[in-house]
Amino acid sequence: MDQPVLEVTGLTIRYGSFEAVKGVTFSVNAGEIFGLLGPNGAGKTSTLSAVEGLLLPAAGRIVVGGNDTIKHPRQARANMGVQLQATSFQPELTVREIIRLYAGIYGVNLSNENLQEILTSIKLKDDGAKRFGQLSGGQQQRVSLVIAMIHQPPLVLLDEPTTGLDPQSRRQLWERMEYLRGRGHGILLTTHSMEEAEAVCDRLAIIDHGQIVVTGTPAGLIESNRDRQEVIQASRRGKITLEDVFIGLTGQEIRS
């Protein structure tokens, strides 16, 4: 877990005169799940969009799999897979058809045996002929993650992938993330769930008002901030949690 698959250095993003991201620096290693947490409007989405190559930074550098996203954008994109919170795959296509379609787009040859192995690995071995629109939310997210990983990229971007899922589906997606981590992939995860961040992230960064407030392991952040007065005030159960640290550092005000 010492080889960065993503390096973000001094990232600055502006919308007109408004500076949404201010000199953000962090890295994601191979075989690591790295969480990016923050309130609404904190700069998470802008940061993720810049990593994806959808936004041009005003300053800073992003390197994906050794490729600068400005100097070598195609190579950088080829080294990442992206799973968004909402999927937009064709609902009338079957699961098999969708996987084959995107494998073809990425230039990946899939035999019938390979495809069946994929379906088995995501617990859809008997559902390949189902239309995508007939799947549950958790099943759709598992297919979406397969598509993001079809070309085996070093870096995977997961944007709130478990939002709206029931506990069983969420746990299955966590297991899939941990499986990918075990295979050496680096994962950048954005989530509003402190339980999720504490459960699956090796390290995480809290971003607020466009700046990284703190970076560390979930347990380390809890331990190093447990005596802060604002964190103690945020605690409602007597035991300091990651959510208490998050609220203590970013405030209790609801963001739009």
HELIX and SHEET records of a PDB file:
HELIX    1   1 LYS A   44  GLU A   52  1                                   9    
HELIX    2   2 PRO A   73  ALA A   78  1                                   6    
HELIX    3   3 VAL A   95  ILE A  105  1                                  11    
HELIX    4   4 ASN A  112  SER A  121  1                                  10    
HELIX    5   5 PHE A  132  GLN A  134  5                                   3    
HELIX    6   6 GLY A  137  MET A  149  1                                  13    
HELIX    7   7 PRO A  167  GLY A  182  1                                  16    
HELIX    8   8 MET A  194  VAL A  200  1                                   7    
HELIX    9   9 PRO A  218  ASN A  225  1                                   8    
HELIX   10  10 GLN A  229  ALA A  234  1                                   6    
HELIX   11  11 LEU A  242  THR A  250  1                                   9    
SHEET    1   A 4 PHE A  18  ASN A  29  0                                        
SHEET    2   A 4 PRO A   4  TYR A  15 -1                                        
SHEET    3   A 4 ALA A  59  VAL A  64 -1                                        
SHEET    4   A 4 ASN A  67  ASP A  68 -1                                        
SHEET    1   B 6 MET A  80  GLN A  83  0                                        
SHEET    2   B 6 LEU A 155  ASP A 159  1                                        
SHEET    3   B 6 GLY A 186  THR A 190  1                                        
SHEET    4   B 6 ILE A  33  LEU A  37  1                                        
SHEET    5   B 6 ARG A 203  ASP A 208  1                                        
SHEET    6   B 6 GLN A 211  GLY A 216 -1                                        
END                                                                             
